[in-house]
Amino acid sequence: MEPDRQRANLKSRLSEPVLAARETLERRGSAQFARLPAPVQQGCRLIERTGRDTINDRVPGLAAEAALFTLISLPALLLAVIGSLGFVAAALGPAGTQRLRQLVLGIPQSFLTDPTFATYERVVDSVLAETRGGVVSVGIALAIWTGSRAVNRYLETMTIAYGLEPRPAWRRRLLALGLTIGALLGAVAVLPPMVFGPRIVEWLAPDTVADTTLRMLDVLFWPGVALLVLGGLVTLYHIGVPWKTPWRRDVPGALLAMVLWLLASAGLRGYLALSVQDNAVFRQLAVPIAVVLWLYITAFVVLLGAEFNAEIEKMWPYRDHPWQLRRLRRLRRTRDADG
């Protein structure tokens, strides 16, 4: 017993200076933090609470699940969207079909390997050349079913972030199906205006005005796409949570998700561009890994945006019904404790 007591005393003597130094640093840090302006203090608390609840709510793991379901649904989603383009191409004529082809091939060409892109290009050309109703029907059915599984995971995680009682499983499933159908219809509906827009300008405007307008459209193309994505994220946050606030209250999380997604995507693309140079073997391996990692990043930032909105709502409840949120969260905690 004597050696054990000596080791305990030695450990206590060694740890005392460390604990004292830690307490001193904490006091000084608290004093410095108290001198900061109130908005800065609130912002720091918001960031700290968002990070803590992101870990407590298992967002990294749930993002992996959502990314997996998205990966499973990706072939069916591509089949449905690309297959629907055959019907659009039939109404565009040769010039419109060529522009649609450039639009569909432009983005994948930037990250697909040459053999993979060649296969993808043949599929797109085949789909644009003739309409295949059976293929489109099967693709849409598979896309809706598999895609709704990923959306369902997003809805479940957003409910956890707010600490609310989840919707019944059947209602959440129906909502996931509705959101998936809406996203699929939106993806198909956005492409024709992108193609028809320049042609309408050329038909209606004089040549000089048309040239200026077309150049402006080229400049505004990606900002317009960003606004569409931002609107989709805000709508997902607004509809997906069983707690209704004004639409504008969900904008901060959507902005955070979009900024982080753009930064992470740019970093991933830069890393791949540097790491696969003059290395055909690694390039073949890197592309699938990059796709999976990109899907995980997308899922994580979307769920992080939901956590951010949830923390804003907890710190600054909407003025019309803050007591309702507190009551619902107390009810959830009571049921969890009883269970």
N, C-alpha and C positions, 0 to 999 in steps of 0.2 A: 504493500500500500504506500510505503514511503516514497519509492520512485515515482509512482503515479501522482502523488501529491506534489512532488517537486516539479514534475513536468507541467502540471496544471498551474502552479505558481509562476513558473517561467513563461508559460504561454500567456498568462494574465499580464505579467510585467511587460512582455513584448507588445501585446495588443493595446495596452493603455495609451502609449504615445500615438498610435495609429488612430484610435478612436478620438483622442483629443484633437488631433490635427483635422480629422474629418468633421467634427463638430465645429471647429473654428472656421473651416472653409464653408460649411453650410450657413453659419451665422453671417459671415461676410457676404456670401452669395445672396442671402435673403435681404440683407441691408442694401446691397447694390440693386437688387430687383425692385425693392420698395421705392427707390429713387426714380425709377423709370416712369415715363408718362403712363397714365391709366390705359389708353388704347394699346400701347405696346405690351403692358402686362396682360391685358385680356387676350391679345393675339398669341402671346406665349402660352398662356393657359389653354387656349383653344388647340394649339398645335400639340401640346403635351397630352391633353385628354384624347385627342384624335389618335395619336400614336399608341397610347395605353389601351384604349378600347379596340383598336385594330388588332392588337395581339390577343386581348381577352376574348374577343368575338371570333377568333380563329380565321380571320380574313385571309391570310396567306394560304391556309389549307383549303378553304372554301373556293378561293380563286383557282386553285389547281383543279378542283372538281369541275368548276364552270368551264375552264379551258379545255378539259378533257371532253366534256359533252359538246363543246363548240367544235373541237377537232373532229369528233365523230360525225357531226352534222355538216361539216364543211363540204364534202363531196356532193351531198344532196343539194345543199344550198347553191353551189356553183352550177350544178346541172339544171336546177329550176330557173335560175336567173339567166344563164346563157341560153338555155333552151327556149325561153320566152322571147329572146331577141330575134329568132327567126321570123316570128309574126310581125315584129316591129320593122325588120329589114324589108319585108315584102311591101310595106307601104312607103318606104323612103326612096326607092329608086337606087340606081347605081352610085350616085354621088353620096347620098345619105348613108348607104350601106358601107361605103368605104370609110366615111368619117366615124361611123359606129364601130367599125372594125378597129380603127386606130385607137378609139377610146377604150375598148375592151382589152386590147393588147398592150396598151402603153404602160400601165402600172405593173402588171406581172412581168414584163420584160426587164424591169429594173432589178428584180431579185431572183428570178428563176434562172437555172442553168440553161445552157444552149440546148441540150437534148430535151430537157423537160419543157422548155418554151416551145420547141419545135412541135412536140406532141400536143401541147395546149393550143398552138396556132392551127394545127390541122383540125382539131375538134371545133374550134370557133368557126373556121371557114366552112366546115361541113354543116354546122347548125345554121349559119347565116344563109347558106345556099338553099336550104329547104326546111320547111316547117315539119316538125314531128310531134304531133299532139300526144301520142302515147308516151314518148320520152318525157315531155314536159309534165304530163299528169303524174307519172311515177315520181319524177324529181320533186314536184311540189309537195306531194303527199309525204315523201321521206323527209323533205326539208322541214315541213311543218312539225312533224312528229319528233324528229331528233333535235331540231332547233329549240322547240318548246322545253325540252329537258334542260338545256343550258339556261334559258330564260327563267325557268322555275327555280333554279339554283340562285340566280341573282335576286329574285323576289324573296326567297327565304332568308338570304343573308341580309338584305336591306331591312327586313322586319326585325332580325336579331339586333342590328345596329341601333334601332330606335328603342329596343327593349320592350316591344309591344307583343301582345298575344297574336300569334300568327293566324292568318285566315284559315278556314277549313281547307283541307287538301284539294277537294274538288273545285272550290272557287279559285284557289291559286293555280290549279292546272288549267282551268278555263281561261283565266287571265293571261297565263303564259302562252296559251294557244293564240289568243287574240293579239297579243303583242307580236308574236312571231309572224302571224299572217300580215299584220300591219307593216312590219319591217320588210317583209318580202314584197308586198305590193309597192311600198315606197321605193325599194331598190329598182323594181321594174319601171315604175312611173317616172323616176328621175331621169333615166337615160334618154327617152325620146326628146324632152325639152333641151337636153344638152346637144342633141343632134339637130333638131328642128330649129333651135334658136338662131344660129347663123343663117340658115336658109330663109327664115322669115325676115330677118334684117335685110338680106340681099334682095328679096322680092319687093319690100315696101319702101326702102330708103334709096336715095340717089347714091351713085358710086362713092362719092367723097364721104358722105355721111356714113355709108355702110362700112367703108374701110376703117374710119375712126371708131365706130361702134364695135366692130369686130375686134380691134386691138384692145379696146376697153374690156370687152368680154373675156379675152384671153388673160388680162391682168386680174380680173375679178373672179376667175374660175375657181381657184383654190380657196380664196376667202369665202366664196359662196358655199363650197363644199364643207368648209369648217363650220359655217353657220348652220347648215343642215344637220351635221353631226351633233353640234351643240344643242340644237333644238330636240333632236332625238334623245340625247342623254337627259335633258331636263324633263322631257315627257316620261321617260322611264322612271326617273326618281319620283315624279309627281304622281304617277298612276300606281307604281309598284308598291308603295308604302301604305299600309292601312291606317293612314293618318293624314288628313287633308289640310294643307296650308295653301296660300296663294302660290301660283306658278313661279313667281319671281323668287320665292324662298329656296327653290331648288337650283337656282343658277350658280351659286358659289361652288357647290360640289361638282357641277358639270364643268365649270371653268377649270377647276383644279385637276379634274380627271383628264381634260383635253390637253392642258399644258404639260402635265407629267407624261401623258402618252406620246405627245410629239417629241419631247426631249428623249424619252426612252427609245422610241423608234429611230430617231436620228442617231443616237449612240449605238444602237444595235446595228444599224446599217453601216455606220462608219467602221465599227469593229469588224464586220464581215468583209467590207471592202479592203481593209488592211490585212486581214488574216488569210484570205483565200487567194491572194495574188500568186500567179504562176504555180498553183498547186491544184491540179484537177481532181485528185483523189479527195483532198480535204473539202473542196468545193461541193462535191457530191454528198458528202456527209454533213456539211454545214447548213445546207438549205433546209432539210427537214428539221434539224435542231432549231434553226432560226425561226421557222414557222411556229413550232411548238412554244418556244420562248416568247415570241411575239404575242401569241394567243394568251399566254399566262400574264404577260405585262398588261394586255388589254383588260383581262378580267380583273386583275388586281387594282388597277387605277379606277375602274368603274366602281368597284366595291369600296375603295378608299374614298371616292367622292361621296358615296352614300354615307359612310361613317362621318365625313366632314359635315355634311348637312345635318346629320343626327346630333352631332355635338353642338352645332349652332342652335338647333331647336331646343336642346337641353339647357344651354346657357342663356339664351334669349328666346323664351317661348313666344309663339305668336300671340299678340296681345288679345285676340278675341276669345281664346280658349286655352290659356296655359294650364288651368287647373285640370282640364280633361286629360292632358298628356300625363300629368303627375298621377292622376287617379288610375289611368290605364297601366302605367309602369308599376304602381304599387300593387295593383291586381295581379300583374304578371309575376312579381316577386313573391306574393303570397301563395300563388298556385305552385310556383317552383318549390317553395319551402314545404308546402303540404305534400307535394309529390315525392 
